[in-house]
Amino acid sequence: MNRVYVCSCFGITEQQVKKHAADGACTPRQIASASKAGTDCGSCVRRIQALLGRGSCPRRELADQGMPVLSEVLAEAGADQREAVEYGTAGREAA
């Protein structure tokens, strides 16, 4: 099986990004919250955007209502809700 890496910094593959998208991640920021992809050098963000496409998000209504839509994905990734909200600092050391 060929693995096509989207994020070299964290070893995130296209398949992983697609799984997070299927689980409800609709934006590169939500993919980053679930996998860290795009939070280091940022060179993969455009590729993540391309994989997500411009289609409808199956859980956008829940997100718009402020409901948690990535709780299962975050639990699998070992991240807590606070890290997901603090996108700019999730997975990084304080300066």
N, CA, C and O atoms as a CHARMM CRD file, in Angstrom:
* protein
*
  380
    1    1 MET  N      0.84100  -1.17900   0.00000 PROA 1      0.00000
    2    1 MET  CA     0.00000   0.00000   0.00000 PROA 1      0.00000
    3    1 MET  C      0.88500   1.24100   0.00000 PROA 1      0.00000
    4    1 MET  O      1.75900   1.38000   0.85600 PROA 1      0.00000
    5    2 ASN  N      0.66700   2.13100  -0.94200 PROA 2      0.00000
    6    2 ASN  CA     1.42600   3.37400  -1.00500 PROA 2      0.00000
    7    2 ASN  C      0.84700   4.38500  -0.03400 PROA 2      0.00000
    8    2 ASN  O     -0.36400   4.59900   0.01300 PROA 2      0.00000
    9    3 ARG  N      1.71000   4.99300   0.72800 PROA 3      0.00000
   10    3 ARG  CA     1.28900   6.05200   1.64200 PROA 3      0.00000
   11    3 ARG  C      1.71000   7.37700   1.04300 PROA 3      0.00000
   12    3 ARG  O      2.89000   7.60400   0.77500 PROA 3      0.00000
   13    4 VAL  N      0.75700   8.23300   0.83900 PROA 4      0.00000
   14    4 VAL  CA     1.05000   9.56100   0.32700 PROA 4      0.00000
   15    4 VAL  C      0.97400  10.50600   1.52500 PROA 4      0.00000
   16    4 VAL  O     -0.09200  10.72600   2.10000 PROA 4      0.00000
   17    5 TYR  N      2.12300  11.05400   1.88000 PROA 5      0.00000
   18    5 TYR  CA     2.18100  11.92800   3.04400 PROA 5      0.00000
   19    5 TYR  C      1.75200  13.34000   2.67200 PROA 5      0.00000
   20    5 TYR  O      2.20200  13.91200   1.67800 PROA 5      0.00000
   21    6 VAL  N      0.87300  13.87900   3.49700 PROA 6      0.00000
   22    6 VAL  CA     0.41300  15.25600   3.34600 PROA 6      0.00000
   23    6 VAL  C      1.27800  16.15300   4.22200 PROA 6      0.00000
   24    6 VAL  O      1.70900  17.22500   3.79600 PROA 6      0.00000
   25    7 CYS  N      1.52400  15.71200   5.43000 PROA 7      0.00000
   26    7 CYS  CA     2.30500  16.48100   6.40700 PROA 7      0.00000
   27    7 CYS  C      3.55700  15.69600   6.76900 PROA 7      0.00000
   28    7 CYS  O      3.49400  14.68300   7.46500 PROA 7      0.00000
   29    8 SER  N      4.68500  16.17800   6.28700 PROA 8      0.00000
   30    8 SER  CA     5.95000  15.50900   6.58300 PROA 8      0.00000
   31    8 SER  C      6.38500  15.73800   8.02700 PROA 8      0.00000
   32    8 SER  O      7.05600  14.89100   8.61700 PROA 8      0.00000
   33    9 CYS  N      6.00900  16.86600   8.58900 PROA 9      0.00000
   34    9 CYS  CA     6.42900  17.18600   9.95600 PROA 9      0.00000
   35    9 CYS  C      5.89400  16.18000  10.97100 PROA 9      0.00000
   36    9 CYS  O      6.59500  15.81000  11.91300 PROA 9      0.00000
   37   10 PHE  N      4.64700  15.73600  10.77700 PROA 10     0.00000
   38   10 PHE  CA     4.01800  14.83000  11.73000 PROA 10     0.00000
   39   10 PHE  C      3.66400  13.47400  11.12100 PROA 10     0.00000
   40   10 PHE  O      3.03900  12.64700  11.78500 PROA 10     0.00000
   41   11 GLY  N      4.05400  13.23500   9.86600 PROA 11     0.00000
   42   11 GLY  CA     3.81900  11.94000   9.23500 PROA 11     0.00000
   43   11 GLY  C      2.34400  11.63800   9.00200 PROA 11     0.00000
   44   11 GLY  O      1.91600  10.49400   9.15500 PROA 11     0.00000
   45   12 ILE  N      1.56700  12.64500   8.63600 PROA 12     0.00000
   46   12 ILE  CA     0.13500  12.46800   8.40700 PROA 12     0.00000
   47   12 ILE  C     -0.10700  12.17300   6.93200 PROA 12     0.00000
   48   12 ILE  O      0.37700  12.89400   6.05900 PROA 12     0.00000
   49   13 THR  N     -0.85300  11.11800   6.66300 PROA 13     0.00000
   50   13 THR  CA    -1.10000  10.68500   5.29200 PROA 13     0.00000
   51   13 THR  C     -2.42800  11.22500   4.75800 PROA 13     0.00000
   52   13 THR  O     -3.27200  11.71400   5.51000 PROA 13     0.00000
   53   14 GLU  N     -2.58500  11.12300   3.44100 PROA 14     0.00000
   54   14 GLU  CA    -3.85500  11.49700   2.81100 PROA 14     0.00000
   55   14 GLU  C     -4.99500  10.70000   3.41500 PROA 14     0.00000
   56   14 GLU  O     -6.06600  11.24200   3.68700 PROA 14     0.00000
   57   15 GLN  N     -4.76500   9.42100   3.62300 PROA 15     0.00000
   58   15 GLN  CA    -5.80400   8.55000   4.17800 PROA 15     0.00000
   59   15 GLN  C     -6.24200   9.02900   5.56200 PROA 15     0.00000
   60   15 GLN  O     -7.43100   8.99800   5.87700 PROA 15     0.00000
   61   16 GLN  N     -5.29800   9.46900   6.38700 PROA 16     0.00000
   62   16 GLN  CA    -5.64400   9.97000   7.71700 PROA 16     0.00000
   63   16 GLN  C     -6.45900  11.25600   7.62400 PROA 16     0.00000
   64   16 GLN  O     -7.42900  11.43300   8.36000 PROA 16     0.00000
   65   17 VAL  N     -6.06800  12.14900   6.72400 PROA 17     0.00000
   66   17 VAL  CA    -6.81800  13.39300   6.53900 PROA 17     0.00000
   67   17 VAL  C     -8.24000  13.07900   6.08500 PROA 17     0.00000
   68   17 VAL  O     -9.20300  13.66400   6.58000 PROA 17     0.00000
   69   18 LYS  N     -8.36100  12.14600   5.13600 PROA 18     0.00000
   70   18 LYS  CA    -9.69000  11.76800   4.64700 PROA 18     0.00000
   71   18 LYS  C    -10.53600  11.13900   5.74500 PROA 18     0.00000
   72   18 LYS  O    -11.74700  11.35400   5.78600 PROA 18     0.00000
   73   19 LYS  N     -9.92200  10.36800   6.63100 PROA 19     0.00000
   74   19 LYS  CA   -10.66200   9.76000   7.74400 PROA 19     0.00000
   75   19 LYS  C    -11.15600  10.83700   8.70000 PROA 19     0.00000
   76   19 LYS  O    -12.30700  10.79900   9.13500 PROA 19     0.00000
   77   20 HSD  N    -10.29600  11.79500   9.02900 PROA 20     0.00000
   78   20 HSD  CA   -10.72000  12.88100   9.91000 PROA 20     0.00000
   79   20 HSD  C    -11.85000  13.68100   9.26100 PROA 20     0.00000
   80   20 HSD  O    -12.78400  14.10500   9.94100 PROA 20     0.00000
   81   21 ALA  N    -11.76400  13.88400   7.95200 PROA 21     0.00000
   82   21 ALA  CA   -12.83000  14.59500   7.24400 PROA 21     0.00000
   83   21 ALA  C    -14.13300  13.80500   7.30100 PROA 21     0.00000
   84   21 ALA  O    -15.20000  14.38000   7.51500 PROA 21     0.00000
   85   22 ALA  N    -14.05100  12.50300   7.11400 PROA 22     0.00000
   86   22 ALA  CA   -15.24600  11.65500   7.18900 PROA 22     0.00000
   87   22 ALA  C    -15.83300  11.66000   8.59500 PROA 22     0.00000
   88   22 ALA  O    -17.03900  11.48700   8.77000 PROA 22     0.00000
   89   23 ASP  N    -14.97800  11.86000   9.59700 PROA 23     0.00000
   90   23 ASP  CA   -15.43000  11.90900  10.98600 PROA 23     0.00000
   91   23 ASP  C    -15.95400  13.28100  11.38200 PROA 23     0.00000
   92   23 ASP  O    -16.39900  13.47100  12.51300 PROA 23     0.00000
   93   24 GLY  N    -15.90300  14.24800  10.45400 PROA 24     0.00000
   94   24 GLY  CA   -16.51000  15.53900  10.72900 PROA 24     0.00000
   95   24 GLY  C    -15.61700  16.75000  10.64300 PROA 24     0.00000
   96   24 GLY  O    -16.10700  17.87100  10.78300 PROA 24     0.00000
   97   25 ALA  N    -14.32300  16.57700  10.41800 PROA 25     0.00000
   98   25 ALA  CA   -13.43700  17.73300  10.28100 PROA 25     0.00000
   99   25 ALA  C    -13.70700  18.40000   8.93600 PROA 25     0.00000
  100   25 ALA  O    -13.58700  17.76400   7.88900 PROA 25     0.00000
  101   26 CYS  N    -14.07000  19.67400   8.96500 PROA 26     0.00000
  102   26 CYS  CA   -14.47900  20.37200   7.74300 PROA 26     0.00000
  103   26 CYS  C    -13.46800  21.41200   7.28400 PROA 26     0.00000
  104   26 CYS  O    -13.55700  21.90300   6.15900 PROA 26     0.00000
  105   27 THR  N    -12.52200  21.75000   8.12600 PROA 27     0.00000
  106   27 THR  CA   -11.57800  22.80900   7.82000 PROA 27     0.00000
  107   27 THR  C    -10.15600  22.34200   8.13400 PROA 27     0.00000
  108   27 THR  O     -9.97100  21.39600   8.89900 PROA 27     0.00000
  109   28 PRO  N     -9.15700  22.99600   7.55100 PROA 28     0.00000
  110   28 PRO  CA    -7.78100  22.66600   7.91100 PROA 28     0.00000
  111   28 PRO  C     -7.51600  22.83400   9.41500 PROA 28     0.00000
  112   28 PRO  O     -6.73000  22.08600   9.99500 PROA 28     0.00000
  113   29 ARG  N     -8.16100  23.79500  10.02700 PROA 29     0.00000
  114   29 ARG  CA    -7.98600  23.99800  11.47100 PROA 29     0.00000
  115   29 ARG  C     -8.49900  22.79100  12.25800 PROA 29     0.00000
  116   29 ARG  O     -7.88300  22.38500  13.24300 PROA 29     0.00000
  117   30 GLN  N     -9.62300  22.21900  11.82700 PROA 30     0.00000
  118   30 GLN  CA   -10.15300  21.04200  12.50900 PROA 30     0.00000
  119   30 GLN  C     -9.27600  19.81800  12.25500 PROA 30     0.00000
  120   30 GLN  O     -9.11700  18.97300  13.13600 PROA 30     0.00000
  121   31 ILE  N     -8.71100  19.72200  11.05600 PROA 31     0.00000
  122   31 ILE  CA    -7.75600  18.64600  10.77600 PROA 31     0.00000
  123   31 ILE  C     -6.54100  18.80800  11.68400 PROA 31     0.00000
  124   31 ILE  O     -6.02800  17.82600  12.22000 PROA 31     0.00000
  125   32 ALA  N     -6.08200  20.04000  11.85400 PROA 32     0.00000
  126   32 ALA  CA    -4.93300  20.31600  12.72400 PROA 32     0.00000
  127   32 ALA  C     -5.24200  19.93500  14.16700 PROA 32     0.00000
  128   32 ALA  O     -4.39300  19.37500  14.86000 PROA 32     0.00000
  129   33 SER  N     -6.44700  20.23600  14.61500 PROA 33     0.00000
  130   33 SER  CA    -6.83500  19.88900  15.98300 PROA 33     0.00000
  131   33 SER  C     -6.84200  18.38500  16.19300 PROA 33     0.00000
  132   33 SER  O     -6.50500  17.89900  17.27300 PROA 33     0.00000
  133   34 ALA  N     -7.22200  17.65700  15.16800 PROA 34     0.00000
  134   34 ALA  CA    -7.31200  16.20900  15.28000 PROA 34     0.00000
  135   34 ALA  C     -5.97800  15.50300  15.06800 PROA 34     0.00000
  136   34 ALA  O     -5.76600  14.41700  15.60700 PROA 34     0.00000
  137   35 SER  N     -5.06400  16.10700  14.28300 PROA 35     0.00000
  138   35 SER  CA    -3.85500  15.36400  13.90400 PROA 35     0.00000
  139   35 SER  C     -2.54600  16.13800  14.00100 PROA 35     0.00000
  140   35 SER  O     -1.48000  15.54500  13.83900 PROA 35     0.00000
  141   36 LYS  N     -2.59000  17.42100  14.25600 PROA 36     0.00000
  142   36 LYS  CA    -1.44000  18.32700  14.26900 PROA 36     0.00000
  143   36 LYS  C     -0.97300  18.73700  12.87900 PROA 36     0.00000
  144   36 LYS  O     -0.12700  19.62300  12.75600 PROA 36     0.00000
  145   37 ALA  N     -1.50500  18.11100  11.82400 PROA 37     0.00000
  146   37 ALA  CA    -1.08700  18.45300  10.46700 PROA 37     0.00000
  147   37 ALA  C     -1.33600  19.92900  10.21000 PROA 37     0.00000
  148   37 ALA  O     -2.42900  20.43300  10.46800 PROA 37     0.00000
  149   38 GLY  N     -0.33100  20.62000   9.70400 PROA 38     0.00000
  150   38 GLY  CA    -0.45900  22.04300   9.40000 PROA 38     0.00000
  151   38 GLY  C     -0.07300  22.96800  10.52500 PROA 38     0.00000
  152   38 GLY  O     -0.16100  24.18600  10.37200 PROA 38     0.00000
  153   39 THR  N      0.35700  22.42500  11.66300 PROA 39     0.00000
  154   39 THR  CA     0.67600  23.28100  12.81000 PROA 39     0.00000
  155   39 THR  C      2.16400  23.56300  12.97100 PROA 39     0.00000
  156   39 THR  O      2.54500  24.33900  13.84700 PROA 39     0.00000
  157   40 ASP  N      3.01100  22.95400  12.15100 PROA 40     0.00000
  158   40 ASP  CA     4.43900  23.20900  12.29000 PROA 40     0.00000
  159   40 ASP  C      4.90600  24.15800  11.19000 PROA 40     0.00000
  160   40 ASP  O      4.86300  25.37200  11.39000 PROA 40     0.00000
  161   41 CYS  N      5.33800  23.66900  10.06500 PROA 41     0.00000
  162   41 CYS  CA     5.84400  24.56200   9.01200 PROA 41     0.00000
  163   41 CYS  C      4.71300  25.15000   8.16300 PROA 41     0.00000
  164   41 CYS  O      4.88500  26.21000   7.56200 PROA 41     0.00000
  165   42 GLY  N      3.56000  24.47400   8.10600 PROA 42     0.00000
  166   42 GLY  CA     2.40400  25.00000   7.38100 PROA 42     0.00000
  167   42 GLY  C      2.37900  24.71800   5.89300 PROA 42     0.00000
  168   42 GLY  O      1.43500  25.11500   5.20900 PROA 42     0.00000
  169   43 SER  N      3.39600  24.03900   5.37400 PROA 43     0.00000
  170   43 SER  CA     3.43500  23.82100   3.93200 PROA 43     0.00000
  171   43 SER  C      2.35000  22.86200   3.44200 PROA 43     0.00000
  172   43 SER  O      2.08600  22.80300   2.24100 PROA 43     0.00000
  173   44 CYS  N      1.72500  22.12100   4.33200 PROA 44     0.00000
  174   44 CYS  CA     0.71000  21.14400   3.92800 PROA 44     0.00000
  175   44 CYS  C     -0.71300  21.69900   3.94700 PROA 44     0.00000
  176   44 CYS  O     -1.64200  21.01500   3.51700 PROA 44     0.00000
  177   45 VAL  N     -0.89700  22.90800   4.43100 PROA 45     0.00000
  178   45 VAL  CA    -2.25000  23.44500   4.59700 PROA 45     0.00000
  179   45 VAL  C     -3.00200  23.51200   3.26900 PROA 45     0.00000
  180   45 VAL  O     -4.18800  23.18500   3.22200 PROA 45     0.00000
  181   46 ARG  N     -2.34800  23.92200   2.20800 PROA 46     0.00000
  182   46 ARG  CA    -3.03300  23.98000   0.90600 PROA 46     0.00000
  183   46 ARG  C     -3.42400  22.59700   0.41900 PROA 46     0.00000
  184   46 ARG  O     -4.49000  22.42700  -0.17300 PROA 46     0.00000
  185   47 ARG  N     -2.58700  21.62100   0.65700 PROA 47     0.00000
  186   47 ARG  CA    -2.93000  20.24900   0.26600 PROA 47     0.00000
  187   47 ARG  C     -4.12600  19.75100   1.07200 PROA 47     0.00000
  188   47 ARG  O     -5.00700  19.08600   0.52700 PROA 47     0.00000
  189   48 ILE  N     -4.16300  20.06600   2.35500 PROA 48     0.00000
  190   48 ILE  CA    -5.30200  19.68900   3.19700 PROA 48     0.00000
  191   48 ILE  C     -6.57200  20.36000   2.67400 PROA 48     0.00000
  192   48 ILE  O     -7.62400  19.72700   2.58600 PROA 48     0.00000
  193   49 GLN  N     -6.46800  21.64100   2.33000 PROA 49     0.00000
  194   49 GLN  CA    -7.62900  22.34500   1.76200 PROA 49     0.00000
  195   49 GLN  C     -8.10700  21.65600   0.49600 PROA 49     0.00000
  196   49 GLN  O     -9.31100  21.50500   0.28700 PROA 49     0.00000
  197   50 ALA  N     -7.17200  21.23700  -0.35300 PROA 50     0.00000
  198   50 ALA  CA    -7.54000  20.56300  -1.59600 PROA 50     0.00000
  199   50 ALA  C     -8.23200  19.22900  -1.31500 PROA 50     0.00000
  200   50 ALA  O     -9.19400  18.87400  -1.99600 PROA 50     0.00000
  201   51 LEU  N     -7.74900  18.49400  -0.32100 PROA 51     0.00000
  202   51 LEU  CA    -8.37700  17.21800   0.02600 PROA 51     0.00000
  203   51 LEU  C     -9.78000  17.41300   0.58800 PROA 51     0.00000
  204   51 LEU  O    -10.67800  16.61400   0.32300 PROA 51     0.00000
  205   52 LEU  N     -9.96300  18.47200   1.36000 PROA 52     0.00000
  206   52 LEU  CA   -11.28700  18.74200   1.93500 PROA 52     0.00000
  207   52 LEU  C    -12.26100  19.21900   0.87300 PROA 52     0.00000
  208   52 LEU  O    -13.46200  18.96400   0.96900 PROA 52     0.00000
  209   53 GLY  N    -11.75100  19.91000  -0.14000 PROA 53     0.00000
  210   53 GLY  CA   -12.60900  20.40300  -1.20700 PROA 53     0.00000
  211   53 GLY  C    -13.53000  21.51500  -0.73900 PROA 53     0.00000
  212   53 GLY  O    -13.38400  22.05200   0.36000 PROA 53     0.00000
  213   54 ARG  N    -14.46800  21.84200  -1.58800 PROA 54     0.00000
  214   54 ARG  CA   -15.40600  22.91900  -1.27900 PROA 54     0.00000
  215   54 ARG  C    -16.81700  22.40100  -1.06000 PROA 54     0.00000
  216   54 ARG  O    -17.77400  23.17600  -1.06100 PROA 54     0.00000
  217   55 GLY  N    -16.94800  21.10700  -0.87600 PROA 55     0.00000
  218   55 GLY  CA   -18.26300  20.50500  -0.67400 PROA 55     0.00000
  219   55 GLY  C    -18.85900  20.85700   0.67200 PROA 55     0.00000
  220   55 GLY  O    -18.24200  21.54500   1.48600 PROA 55     0.00000
  221   56 SER  N    -20.03700  20.38600   0.88500 PROA 56     0.00000
  222   56 SER  CA   -20.70900  20.66200   2.15000 PROA 56     0.00000
  223   56 SER  C    -20.08300  19.83000   3.25700 PROA 56     0.00000
  224   56 SER  O    -19.53900  18.75100   3.01700 PROA 56     0.00000
  225   57 CYS  N    -20.16800  20.33500   4.43100 PROA 57     0.00000
  226   57 CYS  CA   -19.65600  19.64700   5.60300 PROA 57     0.00000
  227   57 CYS  C    -20.83500  18.96200   6.29200 PROA 57     0.00000
  228   57 CYS  O    -21.81000  19.62700   6.64200 PROA 57     0.00000
  229   58 PRO  N    -20.76300  17.65300   6.49000 PROA 58     0.00000
  230   58 PRO  CA   -21.90300  16.94300   7.06700 PROA 58     0.00000
  231   58 PRO  C    -22.25300  17.36900   8.48200 PROA 58     0.00000
  232   58 PRO  O    -23.37600  17.14400   8.93300 PROA 58     0.00000
  233   59 ARG  N    -21.31700  17.97700   9.18400 PROA 59     0.00000
  234   59 ARG  CA   -21.59000  18.35900  10.57400 PROA 59     0.00000
  235   59 ARG  C    -21.49200  19.86900  10.80300 PROA 59     0.00000
  236   59 ARG  O    -21.39600  20.31700  11.94500 PROA 59     0.00000
  237   60 ARG  N    -21.51600  20.64900   9.72700 PROA 60     0.00000
  238   60 ARG  CA   -21.38500  22.09000   9.87900 PROA 60     0.00000
  239   60 ARG  C    -22.50200  22.68700  10.73900 PROA 60     0.00000
  240   60 ARG  O    -22.26200  23.61200  11.51400 PROA 60     0.00000
  241   61 GLU  N    -23.70700  22.16400  10.60600 PROA 61     0.00000
  242   61 GLU  CA   -24.81600  22.68500  11.40700 PROA 61     0.00000
  243   61 GLU  C    -24.53500  22.52300  12.89300 PROA 61     0.00000
  244   61 GLU  O    -24.81000  23.42700  13.68100 PROA 61     0.00000
  245   62 LEU  N    -23.98700  21.37400  13.28000 PROA 62     0.00000
  246   62 LEU  CA   -23.64100  21.16800  14.68700 PROA 62     0.00000
  247   62 LEU  C    -22.55900  22.15000  15.12800 PROA 62     0.00000
  248   62 LEU  O    -22.64200  22.72400  16.21400 PROA 62     0.00000
  249   63 ALA  N    -21.55300  22.34200  14.29300 PROA 63     0.00000
  250   63 ALA  CA   -20.47700  23.27600  14.63000 PROA 63     0.00000
  251   63 ALA  C    -21.00800  24.69400  14.75600 PROA 63     0.00000
  252   63 ALA  O    -20.60700  25.43100  15.65600 PROA 63     0.00000
  253   64 ASP  N    -21.90700  25.07800  13.86200 PROA 64     0.00000
  254   64 ASP  CA   -22.49300  26.41700  13.91500 PROA 64     0.00000
  255   64 ASP  C    -23.29900  26.64400  15.18700 PROA 64     0.00000
  256   64 ASP  O    -23.43800  27.77700  15.64800 PROA 64     0.00000
  257   65 GLN  N    -23.82500  25.57400  15.74700 PROA 65     0.00000
  258   65 GLN  CA   -24.59900  25.66000  16.98700 PROA 65     0.00000
  259   65 GLN  C    -23.70700  25.56000  18.21900 PROA 65     0.00000
  260   65 GLN  O    -24.19000  25.61900  19.35000 PROA 65     0.00000
  261   66 GLY  N    -22.39800  25.40800  17.99300 PROA 66     0.00000
  262   66 GLY  CA   -21.46300  25.32200  19.11000 PROA 66     0.00000
  263   66 GLY  C    -21.36300  23.93200  19.71800 PROA 66     0.00000
  264   66 GLY  O    -20.79500  23.76300  20.79600 PROA 66     0.00000
  265   67 MET  N    -21.90900  22.94500  19.03600 PROA 67     0.00000
  266   67 MET  CA   -21.87100  21.57800  19.54900 PROA 67     0.00000
  267   67 MET  C    -20.53600  20.93600  19.19000 PROA 67     0.00000
  268   67 MET  O    -19.99900  21.21400  18.11700 PROA 67     0.00000
  269   68 PRO  N    -19.98300  20.08400  20.05300 PROA 68     0.00000
  270   68 PRO  CA   -18.72400  19.40100  19.71300 PROA 68     0.00000
  271   68 PRO  C    -18.96400  18.37500  18.61600 PROA 68     0.00000
  272   68 PRO  O    -19.83500  17.51600  18.74900 PROA 68     0.00000
  273   69 VAL  N    -18.20300  18.45700  17.54200 PROA 69     0.00000
  274   69 VAL  CA   -18.37500  17.53000  16.43400 PROA 69     0.00000
  275   69 VAL  C    -17.15700  16.64600  16.21800 PROA 69     0.00000
  276   69 VAL  O    -17.20300  15.72800  15.39900 PROA 69     0.00000
  277   70 LEU  N    -16.08800  16.89900  16.92300 PROA 70     0.00000
  278   70 LEU  CA   -14.87000  16.11000  16.73400 PROA 70     0.00000
  279   70 LEU  C    -14.44800  15.36100  17.99700 PROA 70     0.00000
  280   70 LEU  O    -13.29000  14.96100  18.11400 PROA 70     0.00000
  281   71 SER  N    -15.36200  15.16700  18.93500 PROA 71     0.00000
  282   71 SER  CA   -14.97700  14.56700  20.20500 PROA 71     0.00000
  283   71 SER  C    -14.37600  13.18200  20.03300 PROA 71     0.00000
  284   71 SER  O    -13.40900  12.85100  20.71900 PROA 71     0.00000
  285   72 GLU  N    -14.92200  12.35800  19.13300 PROA 72     0.00000
  286   72 GLU  CA   -14.36500  11.02400  18.92000 PROA 72     0.00000
  287   72 GLU  C    -12.97800  11.10300  18.29700 PROA 72     0.00000
  288   72 GLU  O    -12.07600  10.36900  18.70000 PROA 72     0.00000
  289   73 VAL  N    -12.79900  11.98100  17.32500 PROA 73     0.00000
  290   73 VAL  CA   -11.50900  12.13200  16.66900 PROA 73     0.00000
  291   73 VAL  C    -10.47300  12.63000  17.66100 PROA 73     0.00000
  292   73 VAL  O     -9.35000  12.12800  17.69200 PROA 73     0.00000
  293   74 LEU  N    -10.83900  13.60600  18.46400 PROA 74     0.00000
  294   74 LEU  CA    -9.90100  14.15400  19.44600 PROA 74     0.00000
  295   74 LEU  C     -9.53200  13.11700  20.49000 PROA 74     0.00000
  296   74 LEU  O     -8.38400  13.06400  20.93200 PROA 74     0.00000
  297   75 ALA  N    -10.48700  12.29500  20.88900 PROA 75     0.00000
  298   75 ALA  CA   -10.19500  11.25400  21.87200 PROA 75     0.00000
  299   75 ALA  C     -9.20000  10.25300  21.29900 PROA 75     0.00000
  300   75 ALA  O     -8.28500   9.81800  21.99800 PROA 75     0.00000
  301   76 GLU  N     -9.37200   9.88600  20.03000 PROA 76     0.00000
  302   76 GLU  CA    -8.44200   8.95500  19.38900 PROA 76     0.00000
  303   76 GLU  C     -7.05300   9.56400  19.26600 PROA 76     0.00000
  304   76 GLU  O     -6.05200   8.86100  19.40700 PROA 76     0.00000
  305   77 ALA  N     -6.98500  10.84600  19.00700 PROA 77     0.00000
  306   77 ALA  CA    -5.69700  11.51200  18.82400 PROA 77     0.00000
  307   77 ALA  C     -5.02500  11.81400  20.15600 PROA 77     0.00000
  308   77 ALA  O     -3.85800  12.20500  20.19200 PROA 77     0.00000
  309   78 GLY  N     -5.75400  11.63600  21.24700 PROA 78     0.00000
  310   78 GLY  CA    -5.19600  11.88900  22.56100 PROA 78     0.00000
  311   78 GLY  C     -5.15300  13.35500  22.92900 PROA 78     0.00000
  312   78 GLY  O     -4.46400  13.73000  23.87700 PROA 78     0.00000
  313   79 ALA  N     -5.87100  14.19400  22.20300 PROA 79     0.00000
  314   79 ALA  CA    -5.90600  15.62300  22.49800 PROA 79     0.00000
  315   79 ALA  C     -7.12800  15.91400  23.34400 PROA 79     0.00000
  316   79 ALA  O     -8.13700  15.21500  23.25300 PROA 79     0.00000
  317   80 ASP  N     -7.03700  16.94000  24.16100 PROA 80     0.00000
  318   80 ASP  CA    -8.21800  17.30300  24.93300 PROA 80     0.00000
  319   80 ASP  C     -8.92600  18.48300  24.28200 PROA 80     0.00000
  320   80 ASP  O     -8.38700  19.11100  23.37000 PROA 80     0.00000
  321   81 GLN  N    -10.11900  18.78000  24.74500 PROA 81     0.00000
  322   81 GLN  CA   -10.91500  19.84500  24.15600 PROA 81     0.00000
  323   81 GLN  C    -10.18300  21.18600  24.21900 PROA 81     0.00000
  324   81 GLN  O    -10.31200  21.99600  23.30100 PROA 81     0.00000
  325   82 ARG  N     -9.42800  21.43100  25.26900 PROA 82     0.00000
  326   82 ARG  CA    -8.73500  22.70900  25.41100 PROA 82     0.00000
  327   82 ARG  C     -7.70300  22.90100  24.30100 PROA 82     0.00000
  328   82 ARG  O     -7.60000  23.99200  23.73900 PROA 82     0.00000
  329   83 GLU  N     -6.94100  21.86100  23.98100 PROA 83     0.00000
  330   83 GLU  CA    -5.95600  21.95300  22.90400 PROA 83     0.00000
  331   83 GLU  C     -6.62900  22.24100  21.57100 PROA 83     0.00000
  332   83 GLU  O     -6.09600  22.98600  20.74800 PROA 83     0.00000
  333   84 ALA  N     -7.78800  21.65800  21.36200 PROA 84     0.00000
  334   84 ALA  CA    -8.49900  21.87200  20.10200 PROA 84     0.00000
  335   84 ALA  C     -8.90700  23.32500  19.95300 PROA 84     0.00000
  336   84 ALA  O     -8.83200  23.88900  18.86200 PROA 84     0.00000
  337   85 VAL  N     -9.33300  23.92500  21.03900 PROA 85     0.00000
  338   85 VAL  CA    -9.76500  25.32100  20.99700 PROA 85     0.00000
  339   85 VAL  C     -8.56300  26.25000  20.84600 PROA 85     0.00000
  340   85 VAL  O     -8.63900  27.26800  20.15800 PROA 85     0.00000
  341   86 GLU  N     -7.46900  25.89700  21.48500 PROA 86     0.00000
  342   86 GLU  CA    -6.26000  26.72500  21.44300 PROA 86     0.00000
  343   86 GLU  C     -5.40300  26.31800  20.26000 PROA 86     0.00000
  344   86 GLU  O     -4.25700  25.90900  20.44100 PROA 86     0.00000
  345   87 TYR  N     -5.93400  26.42300  19.06600 PROA 87     0.00000
  346   87 TYR  CA    -5.26100  25.97700  17.84000 PROA 87     0.00000
  347   87 TYR  C     -3.84500  26.51700  17.72400 PROA 87     0.00000
  348   87 TYR  O     -2.92600  25.78400  17.36000 PROA 87     0.00000
  349   88 GLY  N     -3.66900  27.77300  18.02700 PROA 88     0.00000
  350   88 GLY  CA    -2.35500  28.37300  17.85800 PROA 88     0.00000
  351   88 GLY  C     -1.28400  27.79800  18.75800 PROA 88     0.00000
  352   88 GLY  O     -0.09800  27.89400  18.44100 PROA 88     0.00000
  353   89 THR  N     -1.67400  27.19700  19.88200 PROA 89     0.00000
  354   89 THR  CA    -0.67500  26.66500  20.80100 PROA 89     0.00000
  355   89 THR  C     -0.73900  25.15500  20.93700 PROA 89     0.00000
  356   89 THR  O      0.11500  24.57100  21.60500 PROA 89     0.00000
  357   90 ALA  N     -1.71500  24.50600  20.33200 PROA 90     0.00000
  358   90 ALA  CA    -1.83600  23.05700  20.46500 PROA 90     0.00000
  359   90 ALA  C     -0.60300  22.37100  19.89200 PROA 90     0.00000
  360   90 ALA  O     -0.21100  22.61000  18.74900 PROA 90     0.00000
  361   91 GLY  N      0.00100  21.51000  20.71400 PROA 91     0.00000
  362   91 GLY  CA     1.14400  20.73800  20.25100 PROA 91     0.00000
  363   91 GLY  C      2.45100  21.50200  20.19600 PROA 91     0.00000
  364   91 GLY  O      3.45200  20.97500  19.71000 PROA 91     0.00000
  365   92 ARG  N      2.46400  22.72500  20.68200 PROA 92     0.00000
  366   92 ARG  CA     3.69900  23.52100  20.65900 PROA 92     0.00000
  367   92 ARG  C      4.09100  23.92100  22.06100 PROA 92     0.00000
  368   92 ARG  O      3.24900  24.03700  22.95100 PROA 92     0.00000
  369   93 GLU  N      5.35800  24.12700  22.24200 PROA 93     0.00000
  370   93 GLU  CA     5.84100  24.58500  23.54800 PROA 93     0.00000
  371   93 GLU  C      5.69600  26.10300  23.62600 PROA 93     0.00000
  372   93 GLU  O      5.80100  26.81000  22.62300 PROA 93     0.00000
  373   94 ALA  N      5.45700  26.57000  24.81500 PROA 94     0.00000
  374   94 ALA  CA     5.33100  28.02000  25.02000 PROA 94     0.00000
  375   94 ALA  C      6.68600  28.68500  24.80800 PROA 94     0.00000
  376   94 ALA  O      7.72600  28.14900  25.19100 PROA 94     0.00000
  377   95 ALA  N      6.65200  29.84100  24.20300 PROA 95     0.00000
  378   95 ALA  CA     7.90500  30.55700  23.91400 PROA 95     0.00000
  379   95 ALA  C      8.34000  31.36800  25.10200 PROA 95     0.00000
  380   95 ALA  O      9.37100  32.03800  25.04800 PROA 95     0.00000
